Amino acid sequence: MGVQRPPLGALLGDYQPGELIAEWIDGIPLKRPATATDVANLLLFLASDAGQYITGQAINVDGGMFMS
């Protein structure tokens, strides 16, 4: 009895390629994944005078995915 491995390319839960991404995007209120530009815009804001009073915060760039 050795370790049994799934066939090469098999995905957790027998999802088809791309199916998990579609499910993940459906869970994001803005209905799209973040881009590098989304993150860069936050960094530019925090580095600007407009963000000078913001300190010690964890800011999620997630399109509202983890709103509670």
C-alpha positions as CSV (number, residue, x, y, z in Angstrom):
1,M,0.0,0.0,0.0
2,G,1.9,3.2,-0.8
3,V,0.8,6.7,-1.1
4,Q,-1.9,7.0,-3.7
5,R,-1.7,10.2,-5.8
6,P,-4.4,11.6,-8.1
7,P,-3.6,11.6,-11.8
8,L,-1.5,14.5,-13.0
9,G,-3.6,17.5,-13.5
10,A,-6.5,16.4,-11.2
11,L,-7.9,19.2,-9.1
12,L,-9.2,19.1,-5.5
13,G,-12.8,17.9,-5.5
14,D,-12.7,16.9,-9.2
15,Y,-13.3,20.5,-10.4
16,Q,-12.7,21.1,-14.0
17,P,-9.9,23.6,-15.0
18,G,-11.2,27.2,-14.6
19,E,-14.2,26.1,-12.5
20,L,-12.7,27.1,-9.2
21,I,-11.7,30.5,-10.5
22,A,-15.3,31.1,-11.7
23,E,-16.7,30.1,-8.3
24,W,-14.1,32.4,-6.5
25,I,-15.0,35.4,-8.7
26,D,-18.7,34.8,-8.1
27,G,-18.0,35.3,-4.4
28,I,-16.4,38.7,-5.0
29,P,-19.0,41.6,-4.8
30,L,-17.2,43.5,-7.6
31,K,-17.2,40.3,-9.8
32,R,-13.6,40.5,-10.8
33,P,-10.2,39.6,-9.2
34,A,-7.9,42.4,-8.1
35,T,-5.2,43.6,-10.5
36,A,-1.8,45.0,-9.8
37,T,-3.2,48.4,-10.6
38,D,-5.8,48.1,-7.8
39,V,-3.0,47.4,-5.3
40,A,-0.7,50.1,-6.7
41,N,-3.6,52.7,-6.4
42,L,-3.8,51.9,-2.7
43,L,-0.1,52.3,-2.3
44,L,-0.1,55.6,-4.1
45,F,-2.9,56.8,-1.9
46,L,-1.1,55.8,1.3
47,A,2.1,57.4,0.1
48,S,0.4,60.7,-0.8
49,D,-0.5,63.6,1.4
50,A,-4.2,62.3,1.4
51,G,-3.1,59.2,3.3
52,Q,-0.8,60.9,5.8
53,Y,-3.1,60.3,8.8
54,I,-3.6,56.6,8.2
55,T,-1.3,54.5,10.4
56,G,-1.2,50.9,11.6
57,Q,-4.1,49.6,9.4
58,A,-4.5,46.4,7.5
59,I,-6.4,47.3,4.3
60,N,-7.8,44.5,2.2
61,V,-7.7,45.0,-1.6
62,D,-10.3,42.3,-2.3
63,G,-13.3,43.8,-4.0
64,G,-15.4,43.4,-0.9
65,M,-14.8,39.6,-0.7
66,F,-14.3,39.6,3.1
67,M,-16.8,42.2,4.2
68,S,-18.6,41.3,7.4
